[in-house]
């Protein structure tokens, strides 16, 4: 399969290019970027991978699929352009600025008969895969409360609107995971945090989701948190699972490591980073599953070749966007918003 990448900013450079470049059975055709600085970075990072000026130009070179990893503001137009060229498309997250925009892209892809997926790579985080295994095995009993956080101290991120604010950007991962684990949401309550210097771009959020099955999900994200709480704390009738810190794949990619350089060790978490199962005085380590962001591209590759479903269904991404819309509305109105579909 021949794959092209549109955009070589932080996301394109670290979260997509290394995975595409090491995907078995695939050819990394090139990157669409007009930035001289990013073209230089590309030539240093991946010698031999060509830079292109436009989607039209890289399509002429021959691609089966395009990955769109640009800022949110311009991304939907580029996704639409790729769809109209008739190639399979991966959109970075957040999928769209709102549900109406997301639906328009889905409609365009269906009309064109083009495959469209969204890069919700954190479905393949080590901690999430471990939690999913525990829930599926019934080890925690009936889940009552799901707490999920991505908290950092990154003051340089304030005012960065490339992802549409922290709720849209990181919130899309947390909402997607909650929906995958616990299904449809009936009610949403949210609070957003802004700095005095950047009153229009949120750098923190709290979102409460009431799922139709009765589970309550509490989701947090913050760029100014000096003391992060556990990544997950999941309470059930038979015990609680907690895990600290983020999955290590991001850190590895930022350090220049790839699935090819690390081989079978890719995605493996050190013992000290494993989570805990607790029930009363009982406390024991839970071995972490291996993280595997490459699985997204393997499944996407198979789907393009007609050998399986897309790794992320666009209607999942549409529902995530709909919940994020409700969260923004809740924060504006300072009240609970119903999302129940009658």
Buried (B, 14 or more C-beta within 10 A) or exposed (E): BBBBBBBBBEBBBBBBBBBBBBBEEBBBBBBBBEEEEBBEBBEEBBEEBBBBEEBEBBBEEEBBBBBBBBBBEEBBEBBBBBBBBEBBBBBBBBBBBBBEBBBEBBEBBEEBEBBBBBBBBBBBBBBBBBBBBBBEEEBBEEBBEBBBBBBBEBEEBBBBBBBBBBBBBBBBBBBBBBBBBBEBBBBBBBBBBBBEEBEEBBBBBBBBBBBBEEBBBBBBBBBBBEEBBBBBBBBBEEBBBBBBBBBBBBEBBEEEBBBBEBEEEBBBBEEEBBBBBBBEEEEEEBEBBBBBBBBBBBBBBBBBEEEEEBBBBBEBBBBBBBBBBBBBBBBEEEEBBEBEEE
